[in-house]
Each structure stands twice: as C-alpha cells, then as structure tokens.
Amino acid sequence: MADLLGTFEQAVMLAILRLGDGAYGRAVLHQVQESLARSVAAGAVYTTLDRLEQRGLINSRLAKGTAIRGGRARRYYVVAAAGNRALADAHKTLAKMWQGVKVPMAVKS
C-alpha cells in the first residue's frame, strides 16, 4: 500500500475530480473551501498541488493565455492513475477503520 494521503491532500485531489476539465488553481481552492466548509489559504492549496504533482499523483498542463486574463496562462490539473489508486487506498483504509463504529457516537463529558 502506498503512503496514506492526508486529509487535506484528499480534499485537493477530490476537488480536482469534482471540477473535471475546469480544475485550475483558484477553482480548486474554492472547491476545497466549499467541501471543508472553512477558509483555506491559497498558498496551502498551491503547495499541496506542487507536492502531489512531484509525487506523481496529479498531472498539470499549462493552457494558453487569454485576453480576459491579460495573456496569462492558466495551469489545469488532473488526477493521475497513481493518484486514483492512492485515493482508493485511503478510502478503503478509512472505511476499515470506521467499521463497527456507530454514528452518531456517544459523547461523554
């Protein structure tokens, strides 16, 4: 089994999957914020994107710049095959960990 993905790494990769062809940096940031229901620093998302790409879990491509963006290019992301396997492993591991736990759990104070 590959190294287990952290929660934030999973959130970023799942955002890429949800966004499909529209998965560029700022869109990924907004999707992560929405799915985690909290504010997230843009730098944290971009650092995670770089790290995931270095690990071969995601790939990116640079699209041509457009007039609307002042000619600046936009980088789009996709989850690589290794990333899909890592997400599946993480999901399977968490499901196994939660097996037998009743939700909602009793909270003792």
Secondary structure, DSSP 8 states (H G I E B T S, - for coil): ------HHHHHHHHHHHHHGGG-BHHHHHHHHHHHHTS---HHHHHHHHHHHHHTTSEEEEEE---GGGTT--EEEEEE-HHHHHHHHHHHHHHHHHHTT--SS-----
